[in-house]
Amino acid sequence: CEPLPMKALVICDEGRDLPKWMESEDVQKEFGVKIRHSAKELASDIVLKLRIANGTHTAVAHVMALSSLLNTDSLSNSPSSNRLLLTYLDTLFQTQILPASTIEGITPEEILATWQDWRQRLIHPHFGLSTFFITQNGAAKGGIRLGPTVKSLVRGSSCPRNKNPLNVSLAFAMAAILRFVTPIADCFSKSAIGQYPAISEKMQSGIYVGWLDDSLASGKSRDSIANSHSMESSAQDTVNYADGLRYNLSEGWYEFRCDCPIKWKSSPSAQSEVEVPLQELLSKLVRSGQPCSCGRVVRSYLLHPQGGDLGSLLDEDEKIAGFLDEFVCAVSTLYARMVSGDKGLDLLQEMTEEKHVYKNGLATSCIVLMDGVASTKQNDLQPLRYRLCPIPSSSNLMGSINNRKVNESDIRSIVFSEVSSAHVIDLHTHLLPPSHGALCLWGIDELLTYHYLVAEYFMTAPADVTPQGFYAMSKKDQADLIWDALFVKRSPISEATRGVITTLVGLGLDSHVKNCDLQAIREFYDSFRNDGLSGAERFCELVYQVSGVRYAVMTNIPFDSNESRHWRPKKKEYPDTFKSALRVDPLLAGDKETIETALKSAGYGTTLADARQYLHDWCDTMKPEYMMASTPHDFSLSPLEGRGTLAGVKKSGIDEKAMQSPFAFTDLTGNKDCEGCEETDDMPSVINESSNFLTQVLMPVCEERDLPLALKIGAHRGVNPELRTAGDGIVAFADTESLSRLCARFPKVRFLATFLSRVNQHEACVLANKWRNLHLYGCWWYCNNPSIIHEITSMRVEMLGTAFTSQHSDARVMDQLIYKWSHSRAVIADVLAKEYEKVLNSGWSFTRAEIRRDVRRLLGGSYEEFMKKSLT
């Protein structure tokens, strides 16, 4: 027989009228009786019964019934599904019910004793109830048995706003209730009444038909299950589990009642509300509901007195309202997955095994289940920060298996979710790893003295502050000047200053930013810097995690001892989140004097074969993703009839000592900022198509090693030399014909290209449309502003589809990855959402899997496809 409960009967004897012998602890234990002497003590017993015994029963019964586990005594068996369910209940108790009950003033010892007594009964082979029987009136039980735990946790928690005390185990319990009371089809429409007469007849008496998890997994469709119910082809397998309610495991259906009328507006803008049965609203989500479209219904249920009964939380403070919003999102995500066909037990398995977003298993905060961003933030005005997507590619919500299409009303939310959760490939940066010491730039002072902000500062700097005097200061003093001028005395509304704010907030420094506390910000960075290399590595990992960068491609120019010592004689190890790119500017320019000087200094001969070997050796050392060159402002490839000559190439200021460092010649092409360069370094440099260095060195090596050549076209270096790196400008219109001729001349070489001038972007799209060996990437430098990113991305999508890479950061300071990508994600998502809406209005439809595929292409997938493309 089943074990005697610790509290089979609780008696409140306020007047102490019961016989004295009943006060004995031994007597009470023998008969399962508890004597209480105050209403407060009795209230605690009621809390424990509802939250522990009834709450866990409700939490487990719905998922068990949906999984065709008919009786709770099956928890006493050893199959993996039962162990999984017990793990779920243990976590729900330990992380939600226990702390919530403690908040109500009950001692942890008493709470734990109650749970241990109840758990022992749950797993006893002779204890157990029909799981379907327990699900009766499940919608209301959610509020009676689970709602109080939710309210206690959010009201009594000391968690900060970004640490929601509600976790996925509690969200799962609520989602399972909603899944159970979801009809198999939209049986409320006129067409359904005629299609499913038996179901429609049942509805007249308040009975609805749902479907079991295994029925869809076995290949049955919802329509076939509904028809099976109507025909009752397997009537001998039909079981009555309560008054007028039945289930049939072989046909995959069950019946349920639900009395929860929701006050509902037909649209968010509707003026009046009408009462609509909860199950009718849920039935409309079965075919295509995504988390965003489920949110209104789920929220209405959770707030309803006959539902989750959480309406009183609306009167609480902003923090509690935020916790509630996140809980609604979490329940919506899990519910949407369940109705799409993802089995409840499979979801619990994901959580238990810490897959996908569930880093803390079933105790993971419900924040991780927010799919995308709030509707009020689905624009390019706010940073779109990276976050893991709660919908795995294996989910039926993706539509890959069941062809589940996305509603037009859900497009924007889904696009923002997919863009925010995509790991990006940053295919061009100037970053170097922590192993490269001082060459790895990071920290607030590096952020504030970045050349964008230096140039902005000097626009309004006092006359007595000269560039020479500024650069003579320490980095810290420079940063102090810029902080005071651009963040204290002026509002940080430029893209460069806003980027600093976005970065700091992304690192969790909100309060310091609001207080303009530069010292506190420095102390945050010092907590990493004080740990030396390990601190820099930890900070680097943090930035990659916050920005969602999968890997970044460096720009490697070992032209002086500071960098070359990290490559030779022994290459420094660095993580695979960094990949190299080899600068080859002088080979493209055909700069004979510079190249020969570099070859001699490195111990090579000066033949073309020696130059090829020199390049091969550096490729062996660096293992670059591609070769690259930043062309001078007057980059031009001579027409074919002008072959064989180098015109206008004049270089000066060659430092013989510097030439002894490998690849030193890259400093002398007019393409790199350098102090003390003479004006002649910016003399016109005509690139000849038939230059020996181009045709017999660079291009053959690219072909032999199957390495692309990346070109950055349109910079005008040293417009204001006094400002050093802050003094570079832009070419009004660069020559795109040179790029076209390169593509034609060398069809087996891949070319990656980005243009600095806005006016070149349309012609660049046309070229990419014509040459299969050309791939456009990013919005470079002065084009890396939201308004221009929006324009360029829209143009490229319209002309190239997804056959380009939408962005690269060009970051020189590690921290910049955070703002460069969160700002760009917001713009890219806004552009894509509008493009998808246009295509939908033209008559096409999408699955979520197709949208994810497209987004990942634009954020790095197209680049990798281009790199693998065969050109032979």
Order of alpha helices (4+ residues) and beta strands (2+ residues): beta-alpha-beta-alpha-alpha-alpha-alpha-alpha-alpha-alpha-alpha-alpha-alpha-alpha-beta-alpha-alpha-beta-beta-beta-beta-beta-alpha-alpha-alpha-alpha-alpha-beta-alpha-alpha-alpha-alpha-alpha-alpha-alpha-alpha-beta-alpha-beta-beta-alpha-alpha-alpha-beta-beta-beta-alpha-beta-beta-beta-alpha-beta-alpha-beta-alpha-alpha-alpha-alpha
